[in-house]
Protein backbone atom coordinates (compact mmCIF):
# COMPACT_ATOMS: atom_id res chain seq x y z
CA UNK A 1 0.00 0.00 0.00
CA UNK A 2 2.71 2.52 0.98
CA UNK A 3 4.76 1.66 -2.10
CA UNK A 4 1.76 2.39 -4.33
CA UNK A 5 1.16 5.75 -2.61
CA UNK A 6 4.85 6.64 -3.01
CA UNK A 7 4.75 5.75 -6.71
CA UNK A 8 1.63 7.86 -7.22
CA UNK A 9 3.44 10.75 -5.52
CA UNK A 10 6.39 10.41 -7.92
CA UNK A 11 4.04 10.32 -10.91
CA UNK A 12 2.23 13.46 -9.73
CA UNK A 13 5.58 15.19 -9.16
CA UNK A 14 6.81 14.28 -12.64
CA UNK A 15 3.54 15.49 -14.18
CA UNK A 16 3.84 18.84 -12.37
CA UNK A 17 7.43 19.27 -13.54
CA UNK A 18 6.43 18.57 -17.14
CA UNK A 19 3.52 21.01 -16.86
CA UNK A 20 5.81 23.74 -15.48
CA UNK A 21 8.32 23.19 -18.31
CA UNK A 22 5.54 23.35 -20.90
CA UNK A 23 4.12 26.54 -19.37
CA UNK A 24 7.58 28.10 -19.19
CA UNK A 25 8.22 27.34 -22.88
CA UNK A 26 4.76 28.60 -23.91
CA UNK A 27 5.13 31.83 -21.91
CA UNK A 28 8.65 32.41 -23.21
CA UNK A 29 7.55 32.03 -26.84
CA UNK A 30 4.32 34.05 -26.44
CA UNK A 31 5.64 37.21 -24.73
CA UNK A 32 8.73 39.28 -25.40
CA UNK A 33 11.46 39.60 -22.82
CA UNK A 34 10.60 43.29 -22.42
CA UNK A 35 7.00 42.48 -21.50
CA UNK A 36 7.99 39.74 -19.07
CA UNK A 37 10.47 41.94 -17.21
CA UNK A 38 8.34 45.08 -17.06
CA UNK A 39 7.45 46.41 -13.65
CA UNK A 40 4.04 47.74 -14.70
CA UNK A 41 1.24 45.62 -13.31
CA UNK A 42 -1.40 44.50 -15.76
CA UNK A 43 0.61 45.34 -18.87
CA UNK A 44 0.11 41.88 -20.36
CA UNK A 45 -3.64 42.02 -19.78
CA UNK A 46 -3.82 45.55 -21.19
CA UNK A 47 -2.18 44.41 -24.42
CA UNK A 48 -4.59 41.49 -24.75
CA UNK A 49 -7.70 43.54 -23.96
CA UNK A 50 -7.46 46.31 -26.50
CA UNK A 51 -11.03 47.58 -26.96
CA UNK A 52 -12.16 49.43 -30.04
CA UNK A 53 -15.09 51.82 -29.88
C-alpha positions in Angstrom: 0.0 0.0 0.0 2.7 2.5 1.0 4.8 1.7 -2.1 1.8 2.4 -4.3 1.2 5.7 -2.6 4.8 6.6 -3.0 4.8 5.7 -6.7 1.6 7.9 -7.2 3.4 10.8 -5.5 6.4 10.4 -7.9 4.0 10.3 -10.9 2.2 13.5 -9.7 5.6 15.2 -9.2 6.8 14.3 -12.6 3.5 15.5 -14.2 3.8 18.8 -12.4 7.4 19.3 -13.5 6.4 18.6 -17.1 3.5 21.0 -16.9 5.8 23.7 -15.5 8.3 23.2 -18.3 5.5 23.4 -20.9 4.1 26.5 -19.4 7.6 28.1 -19.2 8.2 27.3 -22.9 4.8 28.6 -23.9 5.1 31.8 -21.9 8.6 32.4 -23.2 7.5 32.0 -26.8 4.3 34.1 -26.4 5.6 37.2 -24.7 8.7 39.3 -25.4 11.5 39.6 -22.8 10.6 43.3 -22.4 7.0 42.5 -21.5 8.0 39.7 -19.1 10.5 41.9 -17.2 8.3 45.1 -17.1 7.4 46.4 -13.6 4.0 47.7 -14.7 1.2 45.6 -13.3 -1.4 44.5 -15.8 0.6 45.3 -18.9 0.1 41.9 -20.4 -3.6 42.0 -19.8 -3.8 45.5 -21.2 -2.2 44.4 -24.4 -4.6 41.5 -24.8 -7.7 43.5 -24.0 -7.5 46.3 -26.5 -11.0 47.6 -27.0 -12.2 49.4 -30.0 -15.1 51.8 -29.9 
